[in-house]
Amino acid sequence: MQQKQPRDFLSVLEQGRWFSALPPAVKDRLLEHAQLRPVPANTRLFSRGDPNAGLYCVIAGAVEIGAVDLGGREMLLAVAEPPQWFGEIATFDDGPRTHDAWTRTATTLLLVPLADLHAMLRDNPVLWRHLGSLVVEKMRALFESTEGSSTLPSPVRLARRLQAMTDAHGMVVPGHARHALTVNQRQLGAMLGLTRQTVSEVLRAFEEQGVLKRRYGALEILDPDALRRIAAGG
């Protein structure tokens, strides 16, 4: 990198299962030309069909990932929070961006520019395996999140999504689960195909049970074990 990075910046990266498992030399190469970018709230990073600019990681804040359907309605697929990486798919096929991405809050991102990423992969082809492991990690999370998504009761579906968000869909190392989630009722409803009223009712029930605390634009998980039991259908 062109400037020395603060200690908390590197600690956020090390909380991610993918980055923490990389060999030291690969980490150093990734960070050598990476750019730390503060982005204001409500800023579009890229749209579906845009050229690939590189690989991103959320350091602070939150990024919404979704698309617009034929009727012009926005569909929210996921909310990426620290230390989640995104944008790797287009690197494999040199294709355009597959979805839209925009910041919901003031956000700090790490960007590894595409040209530098290609140079890394060209100089050391074994790095493709490491990048592939990031894709596989996300595929596992996708399969788990979609399993039974249309047939399970709303409380179970919501609990599973919240539980997945606490560990960034399985992408953080043990011991670094996030209990403060930057997500609101509209976002949860959009991701799960539930009405805002249904989400509100379920969250209210969870709050009465002491599972979580609702805050403005966020949720605080108070009892992760109880949330896990609900997610398991218990």
Buried (B, 14 or more C-beta within 10 A) or exposed (E): BEEEBEEEBBEBBBBBBBBBEBEEEBBEBBBEBBBBEEBEEEEEBBBEEBEBBBBBBBBBBBBBBBBEEEEEEEEBBBBBBBBBBBBBBBBEEEEEBBBBBBBBBBBBBBBBBBEBBEEBBEEEEEBEEBBEBBEEBBEEBEEBBEEEBEEBEBBBBBBBBBBBBBBBBEBBBEEBBBBEBBBBBEBBBBBBEBEBEBBBBBBEEBBEEEBBBBEEBBBEBBBBEBBBEBBEEE
